[in-house]
Amino acid sequence: MNINNIKKGVLTTLAVTMLTFSCKDSFLEVLPTGSLGEAQLYSQAGVEGTLIGAYSMLNGKGFGRSAGPNNWMGSILGGESNKGTDAGDYSQMNPIQRYEVNSNSGEIGGLWGSKFEGIARANSTIRLATASTQITDAVRTRIIAEARVLRGHYYFDLKRMFNSAPYFDETVPEAELIDVPNTTELLGPIEADFKFGMDNLPETQGDAGRVNKWAAAAYLGKAYIYDGKYAEAKAVFDQVIANGQTTNGKKYGLVPNFAEIFNAENDNHEEAIWAVQSSNNTGSVNNANWFDDLNYPYNTGSDGPGNCCGFNQPTFTMVNMFRTKDGLPLLDGSYNASSNVVTNDFKVDASAAFTEDAGPVDPRLDHTVGRRGVPYLDWQEHPGKAWIRDQTYAGPYSPKKFVYYRSQENTFTDGSSWTRGYATMNVPIIRFADVLLLAAEAEIQAGSLDKGMEYINMVRARAANTAGWVMEYDGSGPAANYEISLYDSFASKDDAMKALKFERLLELAQEGHRYSDLVRWGDAATFINNVYLAYDSQFLITKFGGAKFTAGKNEFLPIPQSQLDIQPALTQNPGY
């Protein structure tokens, strides 16, 4: 994707599912795929069609797996996943997981391009809605508000992964696009887009997956947190927590059972503030979770999900972070100490005897990670090495959060392609637990430690619901020694922030947030070098031997070289 031939165009396909675009040489402007009469184009159906096109880029199809909404790159760079599989498979991810990626990476180019494709479609929608004389003012305002939230979302992803990018809205003339530099601080216009959505969108919408007033508000609060505007974030989150509701009218809340957040049968629940919608049997697996089709245990056969390919494996360090003492996480950082690590079957054959870990762990561990001896949804107990492509390269664990159940095969999956792994579970962009923890952060930063603790404890109390724990298949009890307690008090702001940071890992692990969290807290270099790489590289020597996070460089990805070559106004990020 490049901008050699910047064209002005609008979408004219009015499909409700994934649209196909002819533009493959420009991500700034979208070319028309067909021809409609002008009256049709400016009709409400025509304008809504352009908006659907802007929504369709949420799943990133056409730009590679790193463009998917699961943001597995954020989990990999944040030290909660590694690429998985073996060294030769999808080797373009190897330098990324070692913090050695350069600006010629196709994965980086795809991620960048997908976001600008979404931005272009949002801008086309706004221009068309503004110019149309065939829609009412109310419809115009609603469509523009949805498009602006979408634009804000795509720019937010660029901000957290690249930090800098050229900012242009629908008013920038075509001839000037190539000269737009990447010097604008992105959070300001992002916040303005979300604020417009909050002020102008309805509370409910006719279609699941559309953004509403409260999703825009929640996202605005998140942007304020990234911008260090804690008072503004608190004010918005107070409203969202008290009054927010989903597009289908459910008051925001925590799903009582943690596992049900990640169950396709429970999609669009009360915790789903905004989620990317997935579907099956539509004539294209692109409408299912194509970006996750490799992120399953390896070589499972009919007794396991997906049957391919062993990617996105949880890390040793992340699993150890689920160790508890007296029901609380090890905030002193001792989870990688030999006395605290979670026992695993690294280098143990599947046919060999193995004694499972008996120590206390947070119950969310076994909803997040597949590990030997623990029931893997309704499939079977995870058999260990038999489901891992190369333990010595990627470790003993499998991903679990976004995996479908055996009982859902062919009902909530699309088996029309090469793998059974095209599942239809919605992927959250932002969920209520994320909001509660961001609100807790705002409260703690403002000095309201008790209120911050209240929000953290709300999230922990849900995890403590025994009805949601993983149980042995024979009904004999919990599958592991689950132990979780609530916090009684925080002695200081520093202690409160330690708890908050840890809770975001425990609650949101494998959802793509970890890298940007570490970066915005200023913790990335210390955690990744001194904790994650220092520990995991002892076992995964081929993968991580000599790997290093370079402060002042690896906090953000490089701007694709292909864009620098054709856009002289762009400046490369530091260190690349």
VEXDREN-2710 file (C-alpha; in Angstrom, 1 decimal):
% VEXDREN-2710
k/r/px/py/pz
1/MET/0.0/0.0/0.0
2/ASN/1.4/3.4/-0.9
3/ILE/0.2/6.8/-2.1
4/ASN/1.8/7.1/-5.5
5/ASN/-1.5/7.8/-7.0
6/ILE/-3.7/9.5/-4.6
7/LYS/-7.3/9.5/-5.8
8/LYS/-10.4/10.9/-4.5
9/GLY/-13.2/8.4/-4.3
10/VAL/-16.1/7.1/-2.3
11/LEU/-17.4/3.6/-1.6
12/THR/-20.3/2.6/-3.7
13/THR/-20.8/-1.0/-2.7
14/LEU/-23.7/-1.3/-0.3
15/ALA/-23.0/-4.7/1.1
16/VAL/-23.6/-5.3/4.7
17/THR/-20.7/-7.6/5.1
18/MET/-17.0/-7.3/4.2
19/LEU/-16.6/-5.1/1.2
20/THR/-14.1/-5.6/-1.6
21/PHE/-12.1/-2.6/-2.8
22/SER/-10.1/-2.2/-6.0
23/CYS/-7.6/0.2/-4.4
24/LYS/-4.4/-1.6/-3.6
25/ASP/-2.0/1.3/-4.3
26/SER/-3.4/3.9/-2.0
27/PHE/-4.5/3.8/1.6
28/LEU/-5.2/7.5/1.9
29/GLU/-8.2/7.5/-0.5
30/VAL/-10.5/4.7/-1.5
31/LEU/-11.4/4.2/-5.1
32/PRO/-14.9/3.2/-6.2
33/THR/-15.5/-0.5/-7.0
34/GLY/-18.5/0.1/-9.3
35/SER/-20.7/2.8/-10.6
36/LEU/-23.9/3.9/-9.1
37/GLY/-26.0/6.8/-10.2
38/GLU/-25.3/10.0/-8.3
39/ALA/-28.8/9.9/-6.8
40/GLN/-28.1/6.5/-5.4
41/LEU/-24.7/7.4/-4.1
42/TYR/-26.0/10.4/-2.1
43/SER/-29.1/8.5/-0.9
44/GLN/-29.3/7.3/2.7
45/ALA/-28.5/3.8/1.4
46/GLY/-25.5/5.1/-0.4
47/VAL/-24.1/7.0/2.5
48/GLU/-24.8/4.1/4.9
49/GLY/-22.9/1.9/2.5
50/THR/-19.8/4.1/2.8
51/LEU/-20.1/3.9/6.6
52/ILE/-20.4/0.1/6.5
53/GLY/-17.2/0.1/4.5
54/ALA/-15.5/2.1/7.3
55/TYR/-16.7/-0.4/9.8
56/SER/-15.5/-3.3/7.7
57/MET/-11.9/-2.4/8.2
58/LEU/-12.2/-3.1/11.9
59/ASN/-11.2/-6.7/11.2
60/GLY/-8.2/-5.7/9.1
61/LYS/-8.8/-8.1/6.3
62/GLY/-6.4/-7.7/3.3
63/PHE/-3.5/-6.4/5.3
64/GLY/-2.0/-9.4/7.0
65/ARG/-2.6/-11.0/10.4
66/SER/-1.0/-8.3/12.4
67/ALA/-3.8/-5.9/11.3
68/GLY/-6.5/-8.0/13.1
69/PRO/-8.4/-6.5/16.0
70/ASN/-6.9/-9.1/18.4
71/ASN/-3.7/-7.1/18.2
72/TRP/-1.5/-10.1/18.8
73/MET/1.5/-7.9/18.1
74/GLY/0.6/-5.9/21.2
75/SER/0.6/-9.1/23.2
76/ILE/3.9/-10.3/21.7
77/LEU/5.7/-7.0/22.2
78/GLY/4.3/-6.8/25.7
79/GLY/5.8/-10.1/26.8
80/GLU/2.5/-12.0/27.4
81/SER/2.8/-14.0/24.1
82/ASN/5.5/-15.1/21.8
83/LYS/5.0/-15.9/18.1
84/GLY/4.7/-19.6/19.0
85/THR/5.1/-22.5/16.5
86/ASP/8.7/-23.0/15.3
87/ALA/11.5/-20.8/14.0
88/GLY/10.7/-21.2/10.3
89/ASP/7.0/-20.8/10.3
90/TYR/5.8/-17.2/9.6
91/SER/9.4/-16.1/10.2
92/GLN/8.6/-12.5/9.5
93/MET/7.4/-12.3/13.1
94/ASN/10.8/-13.4/14.5
95/PRO/12.5/-10.0/14.5
96/ILE/9.3/-8.4/16.0
97/GLN/9.3/-10.7/19.0
98/ARG/13.0/-10.0/19.5
99/TYR/12.6/-6.2/19.3
100/GLU/14.7/-6.2/16.1
101/VAL/12.1/-5.2/13.5
102/ASN/13.1/-2.7/10.8
103/SER/11.1/-0.4/8.7
104/ASN/11.0/-2.9/5.7
105/SER/8.8/-5.3/7.7
106/GLY/5.7/-6.4/5.8
107/GLU/3.9/-6.9/9.1
108/ILE/4.5/-3.3/10.1
109/GLY/3.5/-2.1/6.6
110/GLY/0.2/-4.1/6.8
111/LEU/-0.6/-2.7/10.3
112/TRP/0.0/0.9/9.2
113/GLY/-1.9/0.4/5.9
114/SER/-4.9/-1.1/7.5
115/LYS/-5.4/1.8/9.8
116/PHE/-5.1/4.4/7.0
117/GLU/-7.5/2.4/4.9
118/GLY/-10.0/2.7/7.7
119/ILE/-9.3/6.4/8.1
120/ALA/-9.8/6.9/4.3
121/ARG/-13.2/5.2/4.4
122/ALA/-14.3/7.2/7.5
123/ASN/-13.3/10.5/5.8
124/SER/-15.1/9.4/2.6
125/THR/-18.2/8.8/4.6
126/ILE/-18.0/12.2/6.3
127/ARG/-17.6/14.0/3.0
128/LEU/-20.5/12.2/1.4
129/ALA/-22.8/12.7/4.3
130/THR/-21.9/16.3/4.5
131/ALA/-22.7/16.8/0.8
132/SER/-25.8/14.7/0.6
133/THR/-29.1/16.6/0.2
134/GLN/-31.1/13.3/0.4
135/ILE/-30.7/12.6/4.1
136/THR/-32.2/14.4/7.1
137/ASP/-30.0/16.4/9.4
138/ALA/-30.5/13.9/12.2
139/VAL/-29.3/11.0/10.0
140/ARG/-26.4/13.1/8.7
141/THR/-25.2/13.9/12.3
142/ARG/-25.5/10.3/13.4
143/ILE/-23.5/9.0/10.4
144/ILE/-20.8/11.6/10.7
145/ALA/-20.6/10.8/14.5
146/GLU/-20.1/7.1/13.8
147/ALA/-17.5/7.8/11.1
148/ARG/-15.6/10.1/13.4
149/VAL/-15.5/7.5/16.2
150/LEU/-14.2/5.0/13.7
151/ARG/-11.6/7.5/12.5
152/GLY/-10.6/8.1/16.1
153/HIS/-10.3/4.4/16.7
154/TYR/-8.0/3.9/13.7
155/TYR/-5.8/6.8/14.7
156/PHE/-5.7/5.6/18.3
157/ASP/-4.3/2.3/17.1
158/LEU/-1.7/4.2/15.2
159/LYS/-0.9/6.3/18.2
160/ARG/-0.3/3.4/20.5
161/MET/1.7/1.4/18.1
162/PHE/3.6/4.0/16.1
163/ASN/3.2/7.2/18.2
164/SER/3.4/9.5/15.1
165/ALA/1.5/9.4/11.9
166/PRO/0.3/12.0/9.4
167/TYR/-3.1/13.4/10.6
168/PHE/-5.7/14.5/8.0
169/ASP/-9.4/14.8/8.3
170/GLU/-12.0/15.0/5.6
171/THR/-11.3/18.7/4.9
172/VAL/-7.7/18.3/3.8
173/PRO/-7.5/18.8/0.0
174/GLU/-6.5/15.9/-2.1
175/ALA/-3.4/17.6/-3.5
176/GLU/-2.1/18.3/0.0
177/LEU/-2.3/14.8/1.4
178/ILE/1.1/13.7/0.3
179/ASP/2.7/16.7/2.1
180/VAL/1.1/16.1/5.5
181/PRO/3.8/15.5/8.0
182/ASN/3.6/13.2/11.1
183/THR/4.1/16.1/13.5
184/THR/0.6/16.5/14.8
185/GLU/0.1/15.2/18.4
186/LEU/-2.6/12.6/17.6
187/LEU/-4.4/12.4/20.9
188/GLY/-6.0/15.9/20.5
189/PRO/-7.9/15.1/17.3
190/ILE/-8.6/11.6/18.5
191/GLU/-10.3/13.0/21.7
192/ALA/-12.2/15.5/19.5
193/ASP/-13.6/12.7/17.4
194/PHE/-14.6/10.6/20.4
195/LYS/-16.2/13.7/22.1
196/PHE/-18.2/14.4/19.0
197/GLY/-19.5/10.8/19.1
198/MET/-20.3/11.0/22.8
199/ASP/-22.3/14.3/22.2
200/ASN/-24.1/13.2/19.0
201/LEU/-24.7/9.5/19.0
202/PRO/-27.8/7.8/20.3
203/GLU/-27.7/5.5/23.3
204/THR/-29.0/2.6/21.4
205/GLN/-28.5/1.5/17.8
206/GLY/-30.4/-0.8/15.5
207/ASP/-27.5/-3.0/14.7
208/ALA/-25.1/-4.8/17.0
209/GLY/-21.5/-3.7/16.5
210/ARG/-22.4/0.0/15.7
211/VAL/-20.8/2.4/18.1
212/ASN/-23.2/4.4/20.4
213/LYS/-22.9/7.4/22.7
214/TRP/-21.5/5.3/25.6
215/ALA/-18.9/3.5/23.6
216/ALA/-17.6/6.8/22.3
217/ALA/-17.6/8.1/25.9
218/ALA/-15.7/5.1/27.2
219/TYR/-13.1/5.4/24.4
220/LEU/-12.8/9.1/25.1
221/GLY/-12.0/8.3/28.7
222/LYS/-9.3/5.8/27.6
223/ALA/-7.8/8.4/25.3
224/TYR/-7.7/10.9/28.2
225/ILE/-5.8/8.3/30.3
226/TYR/-3.2/7.9/27.5
227/ASP/-3.0/11.7/27.4
228/GLY/-2.4/12.0/31.2
229/LYS/-5.7/13.9/31.6
230/TYR/-6.8/12.0/34.7
231/ALA/-9.4/14.5/35.9
232/GLU/-11.1/14.6/32.5
233/ALA/-11.0/10.8/32.3
234/LYS/-12.5/10.4/35.8
235/ALA/-15.4/12.8/34.8
236/VAL/-16.2/10.7/31.7
237/PHE/-15.8/7.4/33.4
238/ASP/-18.2/8.4/36.2
239/GLN/-20.9/8.9/33.6
240/VAL/-20.1/5.7/31.7
241/ILE/-20.1/3.6/34.9
242/ALA/-23.3/5.1/36.2
243/ASN/-25.3/5.4/33.0
244/GLY/-23.7/3.5/30.2
245/GLN/-25.5/0.9/28.1
246/THR/-24.8/-1.3/25.1
247/THR/-26.2/-0.6/21.7
248/ASN/-29.0/-3.1/22.5
249/GLY/-30.0/-1.3/25.7
250/LYS/-28.2/-3.5/28.4
251/LYS/-26.8/-1.5/31.2
252/TYR/-23.0/-1.9/31.3
253/GLY/-21.8/-4.5/33.8
254/LEU/-19.4/-7.4/34.4
255/VAL/-20.5/-10.7/33.0
256/PRO/-20.9/-12.8/36.1
257/ASN/-18.8/-15.7/34.7
258/PHE/-15.4/-14.7/33.4
259/ALA/-15.4/-17.5/30.7
260/GLU/-18.7/-16.2/29.2
261/ILE/-16.9/-13.0/28.0
262/PHE/-15.2/-15.2/25.5
263/ASN/-18.1/-17.4/24.3
264/ALA/-19.7/-16.8/21.0
265/GLU/-23.0/-17.9/22.4
266/ASN/-22.9/-14.9/24.7
267/ASP/-21.8/-12.3/22.2
268/ASN/-23.0/-8.7/22.7
269/HIS/-23.4/-9.1/26.4
270/GLU/-23.5/-6.3/29.0
271/GLU/-19.7/-6.1/29.2
272/ALA/-19.2/-5.6/25.4
273/ILE/-18.9/-1.8/25.1
274/TRP/-17.7/-2.1/21.5
275/ALA/-16.8/-5.3/19.7
276/VAL/-15.8/-6.4/16.2
277/GLN/-18.7/-8.6/15.0
278/SER/-17.9/-12.0/13.5
279/SER/-20.2/-14.4/11.5
280/ASN/-20.0/-17.7/9.7
281/ASN/-21.5/-19.2/6.5
282/THR/-21.7/-15.9/4.7
283/GLY/-19.9/-17.1/1.6
284/SER/-16.6/-15.9/2.9
285/VAL/-14.5/-16.9/5.9
286/ASN/-13.3/-13.3/6.0
287/ASN/-16.4/-12.5/8.1
288/ALA/-15.2/-14.9/10.7
289/ASN/-12.1/-14.4/12.8
290/TRP/-9.6/-15.0/10.0
291/PHE/-6.9/-13.3/12.0
292/ASP/-7.0/-15.9/14.7
293/ASP/-7.1/-19.0/12.5
294/LEU/-3.5/-19.9/13.4
295/ASN/-3.8/-19.2/17.1
296/TYR/-4.8/-22.6/18.2
297/PRO/-3.0/-25.6/19.8
298/TYR/-1.0/-27.5/17.1
299/ASN/-2.0/-30.7/15.4
300/THR/-5.0/-31.5/17.6
301/GLY/-6.9/-33.7/15.2
302/SER/-10.6/-34.1/15.7
303/ASP/-10.2/-34.0/19.5
304/GLY/-9.1/-30.4/19.6
305/PRO/-10.0/-27.1/18.1
306/GLY/-8.6/-25.6/14.9
307/ASN/-6.1/-28.4/14.2
308/CYS/-3.5/-25.8/13.3
309/CYS/-1.1/-24.0/13.9
310/GLY/0.4/-23.4/17.3
311/PHE/0.8/-19.6/17.2
312/ASN/0.5/-16.9/19.9
313/GLN/1.8/-19.0/22.7
314/PRO/1.6/-17.6/26.2
315/THR/5.0/-16.9/27.9
316/PHE/6.5/-18.4/31.0
317/THR/6.6/-15.0/32.7
318/MET/3.0/-14.2/32.0
319/VAL/1.8/-17.6/33.4
320/ASN/4.0/-17.1/36.5
321/MET/2.3/-13.8/37.1
322/PHE/-0.9/-15.6/37.9
323/ARG/0.7/-17.1/41.0
324/THR/-0.9/-15.8/44.2
325/LYS/-0.2/-15.6/47.9
326/ASP/-3.1/-15.2/50.3
327/GLY/-5.2/-14.7/47.3
328/LEU/-3.3/-11.7/46.0
329/PRO/-0.7/-11.4/43.2
330/LEU/3.0/-11.2/44.0
331/LEU/3.3/-7.4/43.7
332/ASP/7.0/-7.6/44.8
333/GLY/7.8/-9.2/41.5
334/SER/8.9/-12.5/42.9
335/TYR/6.7/-14.6/40.6
336/ASN/9.7/-15.8/38.5
337/ALA/11.6/-16.9/41.6
338/SER/12.2/-20.7/41.6
339/SER/9.9/-21.1/44.7
340/ASN/7.0/-19.3/43.0
341/VAL/7.0/-20.4/39.3
342/VAL/4.1/-22.4/38.0
343/THR/5.1/-26.0/37.3
344/ASN/4.9/-26.8/33.6
345/ASP/5.7/-29.7/31.3
346/PHE/8.5/-28.0/29.3
347/LYS/10.5/-30.8/27.5
348/VAL/8.3/-33.5/29.1
349/ASP/6.8/-35.9/26.5
350/ALA/3.1/-36.2/26.4
351/SER/3.4/-39.9/27.2
352/ALA/5.6/-39.3/30.3
353/ALA/4.3/-38.8/33.8
354/PHE/3.7/-35.2/34.8
355/THR/2.7/-33.8/38.2
356/GLU/0.6/-30.7/37.8
357/ASP/1.2/-27.5/39.7
358/ALA/-0.4/-27.6/43.2
359/GLY/0.3/-24.0/44.3
360/PRO/-2.3/-21.2/44.4
361/VAL/-3.1/-19.4/41.2
362/ASP/-5.5/-16.8/40.1
363/PRO/-8.5/-18.6/38.5
364/ARG/-8.3/-16.5/35.4
365/LEU/-5.1/-18.3/34.4
366/ASP/-7.0/-21.3/33.1
367/HIS/-9.4/-19.2/31.1
368/THR/-6.4/-17.6/29.4
369/VAL/-3.8/-20.3/29.0
370/GLY/-4.0/-23.9/27.9
371/ARG/-1.6/-26.0/30.1
372/ARG/-1.1/-29.7/30.6
373/GLY/-3.6/-31.5/32.7
374/VAL/-6.2/-28.8/32.9
375/PRO/-9.5/-29.1/31.0
376/TYR/-9.3/-27.2/27.7
377/LEU/-12.8/-25.9/27.4
378/ASP/-15.0/-28.9/26.6
379/TRP/-12.5/-30.6/24.4
380/GLN/-10.2/-32.6/26.7
381/GLU/-7.5/-32.1/29.2
382/HIS/-4.6/-30.3/27.5
383/PRO/-2.2/-33.1/26.6
384/GLY/0.9/-31.0/26.8
385/LYS/3.6/-31.5/24.3
386/ALA/1.3/-33.3/21.9
387/TRP/-0.4/-30.0/21.2
388/ILE/2.8/-27.9/20.9
389/ARG/4.7/-27.6/17.6
390/ASP/8.1/-27.0/19.1
391/GLN/8.4/-26.7/22.9
392/THR/12.0/-25.8/22.8
393/TYR/11.3/-22.9/20.6
394/ALA/8.0/-21.5/22.0
395/GLY/7.3/-23.1/25.3
396/PRO/4.7/-25.4/26.7
397/TYR/1.5/-23.3/26.7
398/SER/-1.4/-22.8/24.3
399/PRO/-3.7/-19.8/23.8
400/LYS/-7.2/-20.2/25.1
401/LYS/-9.3/-17.0/25.4
402/PHE/-10.5/-16.8/21.8
403/VAL/-10.9/-20.5/21.1
404/TYR/-14.3/-22.1/20.3
405/TYR/-15.9/-25.0/22.2
406/ARG/-16.3/-28.5/20.8
407/SER/-20.1/-28.1/21.2
408/GLN/-19.9/-25.0/18.9
409/GLU/-18.1/-26.6/15.9
410/ASN/-20.0/-25.8/12.7
411/THR/-22.5/-23.7/14.6
412/PHE/-20.1/-20.9/15.7
413/THR/-17.3/-21.7/13.3
414/ASP/-17.0/-21.6/9.5
415/GLY/-15.6/-24.8/8.1
416/SER/-15.7/-23.8/4.4
417/SER/-11.9/-23.2/4.1
418/TRP/-8.7/-25.0/4.8
419/THR/-8.9/-25.0/8.6
420/ARG/-11.7/-25.5/11.1
421/GLY/-10.3/-22.4/13.0
422/TYR/-12.5/-19.7/11.6
423/ALA/-14.5/-19.0/14.7
424/THR/-17.3/-16.4/15.2
425/MET/-16.7/-15.1/18.7
426/ASN/-16.8/-11.3/18.7
427/VAL/-13.5/-9.6/19.5
428/PRO/-13.7/-6.7/22.1
429/ILE/-12.3/-3.3/21.2
430/ILE/-13.2/-2.1/24.7
431/ARG/-15.0/-3.9/27.5
432/PHE/-16.4/-2.9/30.8
433/ALA/-13.6/-4.5/32.9
434/ASP/-11.1/-2.4/30.9
435/VAL/-13.1/0.7/31.7
436/LEU/-13.3/-0.1/35.4
437/LEU/-9.5/-0.5/35.5
438/LEU/-8.9/2.7/33.6
439/ALA/-11.3/4.4/35.9
440/ALA/-9.4/3.0/38.9
441/GLU/-6.2/4.4/37.4
442/ALA/-7.8/7.8/37.0
443/GLU/-8.9/7.7/40.7
444/ILE/-5.5/6.6/42.0
445/GLN/-3.7/9.3/40.0
446/ALA/-6.1/11.8/41.6
447/GLY/-5.4/10.5/45.0
448/SER/-8.7/8.6/45.5
449/LEU/-7.1/5.3/46.5
450/ASP/-10.2/3.8/48.1
451/LYS/-12.3/4.5/45.0
452/GLY/-9.6/3.0/42.8
453/MET/-9.5/-0.1/45.0
454/GLU/-13.3/-0.4/44.8
455/TYR/-13.1/-0.6/41.0
456/ILE/-10.2/-3.1/41.1
457/ASN/-12.0/-5.2/43.6
458/MET/-15.1/-5.2/41.4
459/VAL/-13.0/-6.9/38.7
460/ARG/-11.4/-9.3/41.2
461/ALA/-14.8/-10.2/42.7
462/ARG/-16.1/-11.4/39.4
463/ALA/-13.0/-13.6/39.0
464/ALA/-13.6/-15.0/42.5
465/ASN/-17.1/-16.3/41.5
466/THR/-16.6/-20.0/41.9
467/ALA/-19.3/-20.7/39.4
468/GLY/-17.0/-19.4/36.7
469/TRP/-13.9/-21.5/37.6
470/VAL/-12.6/-24.2/35.4
471/MET/-13.7/-27.5/36.9
472/GLU/-12.5/-31.1/36.5
473/TYR/-14.6/-33.0/34.0
474/ASP/-15.6/-35.6/36.6
475/GLY/-17.1/-32.9/38.8
476/SER/-14.7/-33.5/41.6
477/GLY/-13.9/-29.8/42.0
478/PRO/-11.7/-27.0/40.6
479/ALA/-9.1/-28.0/38.1
480/ALA/-6.4/-26.2/40.0
481/ASN/-5.7/-24.6/43.4
482/TYR/-7.5/-21.3/42.6
483/GLU/-7.1/-18.6/45.2
484/ILE/-8.2/-15.0/44.9
485/SER/-9.0/-12.3/47.4
486/LEU/-9.9/-8.6/47.4
487/TYR/-7.6/-5.8/48.5
488/ASP/-8.3/-4.3/52.0
489/SER/-6.3/-1.1/51.5
490/PHE/-3.5/0.6/49.7
491/ALA/-0.7/2.1/51.8
492/SER/0.3/4.6/49.1
493/LYS/-0.3/5.7/45.6
494/ASP/2.7/3.7/44.5
495/ASP/1.2/0.5/46.0
496/ALA/-2.2/1.2/44.4
497/MET/-0.6/1.7/41.0
498/LYS/1.4/-1.6/41.4
499/ALA/-1.9/-3.4/42.1
500/LEU/-3.6/-1.6/39.2
501/LYS/-0.9/-2.5/36.7
502/PHE/-0.9/-6.1/37.8
503/GLU/-4.6/-6.3/37.6
504/ARG/-4.7/-5.1/34.0
505/LEU/-2.3/-8.0/33.1
506/LEU/-4.4/-10.6/34.9
507/GLU/-7.7/-9.4/33.5
508/LEU/-6.8/-8.4/30.0
509/ALA/-4.0/-10.9/29.2
510/GLN/-3.8/-12.0/25.5
511/GLU/-6.2/-9.2/24.4
512/GLY/-3.4/-7.0/22.9
513/HIS/-3.2/-4.2/25.6
514/ARG/0.0/-5.1/27.4
515/TYR/2.6/-3.4/25.2
516/SER/0.9/0.0/25.1
517/ASP/0.2/-0.2/28.8
518/LEU/3.9/-0.8/29.6
519/VAL/5.0/2.0/27.3
520/ARG/2.6/4.6/28.6
521/TRP/3.6/3.7/32.2
522/GLY/7.3/4.0/31.4
523/ASP/7.8/0.4/32.4
524/ALA/8.6/-1.2/29.1
525/ALA/12.4/-1.4/29.1
526/THR/12.6/-2.5/32.7
527/PHE/9.9/-5.1/32.5
528/ILE/10.8/-6.5/29.1
529/ASN/14.6/-6.7/29.7
530/ASN/14.9/-7.4/33.4
531/VAL/11.9/-9.6/33.9
532/TYR/10.5/-11.1/30.7
533/LEU/13.5/-11.6/28.5
534/ALA/15.8/-12.3/31.5
535/TYR/13.5/-15.3/32.5
536/ASP/12.1/-16.7/29.2
537/SER/15.4/-16.6/27.4
538/GLN/16.7/-19.2/29.8
539/PHE/14.4/-21.7/28.2
540/LEU/13.8/-20.4/24.7
541/ILE/17.4/-19.8/23.7
542/THR/16.9/-19.9/20.0
543/LYS/14.0/-17.5/20.1
544/PHE/15.4/-15.0/22.6
545/GLY/19.1/-15.5/23.0
546/GLY/20.7/-12.0/22.8
547/ALA/17.3/-10.3/22.4
548/LYS/17.0/-6.8/23.9
549/PHE/14.5/-4.0/24.2
550/THR/16.2/-0.7/23.4
551/ALA/14.8/2.2/25.4
552/GLY/14.1/5.3/23.3
553/LYS/13.5/3.1/20.3
554/ASN/11.4/0.0/20.9
555/GLU/8.5/1.8/22.6
556/PHE/7.1/2.3/19.1
557/LEU/7.3/0.6/15.8
558/PRO/9.1/2.1/12.8
559/ILE/7.2/3.9/10.1
560/PRO/7.2/1.7/7.0
561/GLN/10.1/2.6/4.7
562/SER/7.8/2.4/1.7
563/GLN/5.9/5.4/3.0
564/LEU/9.0/7.3/3.9
565/ASP/10.3/6.8/0.3
566/ILE/7.2/8.4/-1.3
567/GLN/6.2/10.9/1.5
568/PRO/9.2/13.1/2.1
569/ALA/7.2/15.0/4.8
570/LEU/7.4/12.0/7.1
571/THR/10.1/11.6/9.8
572/GLN/11.1/8.2/11.0
573/ASN/10.6/7.3/14.6
574/PRO/13.7/7.6/16.8
575/GLY/16.3/4.7/16.6
576/TYR/15.3/3.3/13.2
END
